[in-house]
Amino acid sequence: MKDPLHMKGLTPKKIKTELDNVRSTSAPAFATVYNWMNEFKRGRTFTCDTPRSGCPIEAATPEIIDKVHVLLF
C-alpha cells in the first residue's frame, strides 16, 4: 500500500506535521519521513524492511552464549 500522504503530493515537512498530529510522541523523526518519501518516489510501496542477505537475524546461538559465559566467568 502506498503512503496516502505522499500520494496527495505533500512535502516531507507537511507529512511529518500530519504524523505528529496523529501519533504525537510516537511519530517517526523527520529524517525517517524524508527517507521514506524518497523510497516511495523510487517505487517502494511499504515501509517494512525487505528480506535481504547479510548478517543472520539472530546472533544469540548456543555457541556464542557459551563463549560469552567463558569470557564473563
Secondary structure, 3 states (H helix, E strand, C coil): CCCHHHHCCCCHHHHHHHHHHHHHHHCCCHHHHHHHHHHHHCCCCCCCCCCCCCCCCCCCCHHHHHHHHHHHC
